[in-house]
């Protein structure tokens, strides 16, 4: 196996098809961070959301010297060395995201050098993974119309599982959830995402009781990331299925969520929880405890992992209600039929990148 010859990182900023209103913020574009590892004539690519500053600098300054020159298959030693190097600085935030995209690049490279798709490299034989479509974000000028349009477009495209935000206005949320249910029908799955809106179990329960009549499958992120123990306490009450974990960066915290006394639905994220290596470490208790695993976004990464390692669903932002813009970076779109993602045979994570788009949207 060849050694890593070079590693480079850069930012990509893509426009959204329409503004996204999230907790008082107006989002008109999405920023991604990429890492590219080169060896043996192949390039492994890792990526994630660039939600915090300094990720590219961390990769160039702290991670690159630990990676370049190592055998391409020696991913775990590089991961361990990176964590040791940052112990006195802290592993959260920008460092966690930086290590994630580098680790994903190394795994992608390793699989490409072996000529095998990621789901096969990890020992899987499952090809189809159900998608939950993100839909129904707040739109101040037409909150109910936005929900209905998203739901209609996604249902027409064959999706039967949906997730929508709540938490800004309880009375309006009741109307929005009702509108979603009316459009998608009684048999569709609907989950809700509070994005950390609540400060107490009582607040979360009050919000849940206002909408539970609409047969809601789960409540996601009722509390901020730092209050994950409060989320466990809510889950242990048994009033609802609680999903949590996407904003945590330490694999150990995800392990706690997946313990027998943890969450109903564990939400790992390989683009934030120190890469595929961190993901493998994080989900072990959830697998052992038979918890539901539902990774956070980036289905191109997570579909192969669910196919190989287990999980109930992945999360997608389809073209019919795009909130992420990631599709602008692909030269070929994934195969999704009737809301089910089909993993392919291309080596690595199997993405066909639009090189021209990557250059066009690239930023310093």
N, C-alpha and C positions, 0 to 999 in steps of 0.2 A: 504494500500500500504506500503510495507516495506521501511526501510531507506537504504541509500547507505552504504554498509559495507566497501568498499575499492575502491581505484582508483589507477591504475598504468599506466605508460607510457613507451614507448620504441621506438627505431628506427629500421627500416627494410631497407636493401639496396639490390636491385635486379639487376642483370646484364641485359643489353639490348641485343637483338639478333644480332644487328649490331650497330656500332657507329652512333651517331646522330650529325650532324653538324649544330650548331645554333649560328649565329652571332659571328663567329670566335672561338667558343668553341667546343670542342669535348666531347660529353657526352657518356659515356660507361655504366653508371648505374643510377638508380633512387633511391632516398631516400624518404621513407615515415615515418611519425610519427603516432603512434597508441596510443590511450587511451582506457582503459578497465575499465568499472564501474560495480561493482558486488552488487547484492541485490536479496534476495528471491530465490536463486538458479539459477539465470540468469546472463548473462554477456552481457552488451551493449558495442559495439565496434565503436569507431570513428576513423577517419584517414584522412590524407591529405599529400600533398607533404612537405618534410622537406627542404624547400628552404633557410631557414635562421637558424642560429645556436641558441641554447639555448631553443628550444621549450619544450623538455622534462624537463629541469630544471624549467621552468616557471610553467609547470603543477604540478610538484612535490612540488615546494616551495610555489607557490602563489594560485593555483586553488584547489589543493587537500584539503587543510584545509577548503575551502568554500563549498565543495561538500560532503565530507564524513560526515555522520550523518544526512543529510537532507532527508526528504521523497523523494522516487525515482520519484514521480510525480511532485515535486516542481522544475521544470526546470527553469522557468522564474526568480524566486527569486535568484537562484544561478547565473544565467546569469547577472542579475542586480548587484548583490554583486561583481562579478568579475570585471565588468566595473567600478564600484565605486572605487574598490581597486587600479585600475591602472590609474586613472585620472591624477595623478601627474607624471606618468612615460610615458604614451602615449599608445594608443590603436593599433597602426599600427604594421606591421612586425610580429615579433615572437609572440607577445601577441595575435594578431588577429588569427593567426594560432593555437596557443595553446588553446584559448577559443573555437575555431571552433571544434577541434577534441574532446574536452571534452563535449561540448554541443551535438554533434552528438552521442557520446557514451550514454549520458543520454536519448536522444530521442529513440535510438535503444533499450536501456534497458526498457524504459517505454512501448514501443510497445510489446516487448517480454513478459513482465509481464502481459500484457493484452491479449497476444496471438493473436495479429492482425498485418497484414502487414502495413507498414508505409502509403501506399497510401490510405488504408481504414481508418486508424486512422485520417488522415487529411481530410477525407470526399470525396475522389475521387471515380469515377466509371469507369474511362478510363483505359484500359489495355495495349494499344499499343502506343509506342512513337517512331517517326521516328528518325533515327540516321544520323548524319553527320560524315563521316569517315575522320580522319586526314590522310593526305597522301602527298607524294611529297616533303619531306624535301630536302634541298640542299645536294648534294654529289659531292665534288670537282672533283673527277676523272671521274664521269659519270652523270652529272646533268640531262640530258634529259632521259637517260636510266632509272634512278631511278624513275622519274615521271611516265614513261610509265609502268614500272614493277608494281609499286604500284597500278596504275589505273587499269591495266589489272587484277590483282589479286582481287582487291576489287569489280570490276564490275562482275567478274566471281562468286563472293560470294553473289551477289545480291544487292550490295549497289548502290544507285542512287544519293546520295548527298555526296559532297566532300568538303574538305577545305585544302588549301595548303599555305605554307609561300611564301611571296614575300618581296622585300625591299632591298636586298643586291646588286643586279645588274639589272638595268631596262631592258637592252637589253636581258639579259639571262632570266629574268622573262617573257618577251613576248614569248620567245621560250618555256619556261616551261609550261606556261598557255595554249599556243596553243597545246602542246603535250597532256596535260590533256584533253582538249576539244576534240581532235581528237580521243582519246581512248574511252572516256565515252559517246560520242555522244551529239547531240544538245539538247536533252531533260533533261539531268542530271543537277542538281544544283551544281554550283561551287562557293564557297566563297574563299576569300583570306585574309590572316593574315599577317599584316605588323610588328607585334610585336614591336610597338613603334618606327619604323625606321625613321619617318619624324619629322621635326622640325617646319614646317609651313603648312598652308592650301595650299599654292601654290605647295609645294613639293608633298603633298598627291594628289592634283588634277592632277599634271603632271603624276604621277605614274598610277593613275586611267585611264586617257585618253589613256595611252599606251596599256591598256589591256581590256578596256570596250567593245571593238568589239567582245570579246569572250563570251559575255552575262554573266557577273559576277554578282552573287546574292547580295554580300555585301563586303565591305571593313572593316576588323576587326582591332582594335587597331592601327590606323594610327599614334598615338602619345603615348609617355610614360604616365604612369598612372597619374602622377601629372598634366598632361595637359588635363584633362578630359573636362574642359570648352572649350578648343580649339576643342576637338572632337565634342562637341555640336554645336559649330559654323560651323564646316564643315557639320554636319548633316543638319543643318537648311538651308544650301544653296540649297539642293535638287538635287545635281548632282549625288548622289549615296545613297545607303542605308549603313549607318555606324553602326557598332557593337562595343560596348565598355563596360568595367566594370569589367572584370575578375581579374584585378590586384589591384582594390580598396578594402580596408578592412573595411571602415566605412559604415554601412547601410545607413546613411544619404546621402552619395555620390551617391549610387545606386538609392536612391529615386529621386535625382535630375535628373539622367539620364532618369528615367521613367516618368518624368513630361510631360505635353503636349508640352513643349518647349524643350524637351530633345532629346534622341537618337531615331533612328528607331528600333534598335535591342539592348536590354539590356542584358548584360552578367553577371548574378549573379554567385556566387560560394559559396556554403554552407561550403566548406572546408577552406575558407579563410575569409569570411565575417561574422565571429562570429557565425558560426553554423547554424542549422536549425532555431533557434530562430531569429538570425540576418537575415536570408533569408526571413522569413515570414514578418519581419518588412521592409526589403529593397524593395521587389517587389510590395508592395501595390499600389504605384502610377502607375507603369507600367501596372498592371492589370486594374486599373481604366481608364487609358488613352488608353487602347487597343494597347499597344506597343507589339512588338514581343519579347518574352522571350526565350533566348537561353543560358542555363547555360554552364559554363565552364566545363571542363572534369569531371572525376569521375561519370560515368553514373550509377553505382550501387546506389549512393546517389541521383543523380538528376533525374533519370527516375521515381522513385516513387513520387518525388516532382512535376515534370511536369504532371504526370498522375493525381495527386490530385489537383494541384493548377493552372495549365495552363502553356502553353508554346508551341513553335513550334517544337523544335528539342532538342535532346541531342547530345553530342559529344562523339565519341568512337574511340579508337585506336585498331582496330581489329587485330587478329593474323596475317592476311594477310599482314599487314604493321605496325607492332607493334613498337611504339615509347615510350611506358611507362613501359611495363613489369608487369603491375598489374595482368594480368591473371595468372602469376606464383604463386600468393598468394591464388587463388581460388581453392577449391577442385572440384567445378562444375562451368562451364562457363555459362554466361547468355544465355537465349533463344533469338536469333536474327534471324529473317527470312526476306529475301528480304530487308535487311537494316532497319528493324523495331524491336525495343526492346519490349519484352513482360514481363511486371511485373508479379510476381508470388504471391503465397499465403503464403509463409513463413513469420513468424512474424518478425517485425522490418524491417530493410533494406533488409532482405532476402538473405544475402550472406552466402554461405557455404564455410568457410575458410579451407584452407589446413594447419592444425596445424603444421605438420612437416615442411612445407616450412616456416611458420612464425618463427619457431625456428631456422631453418637453415640459414635464411637470417637476423636474429636478430643481432643487434649491441649494444654495451654498450653506 
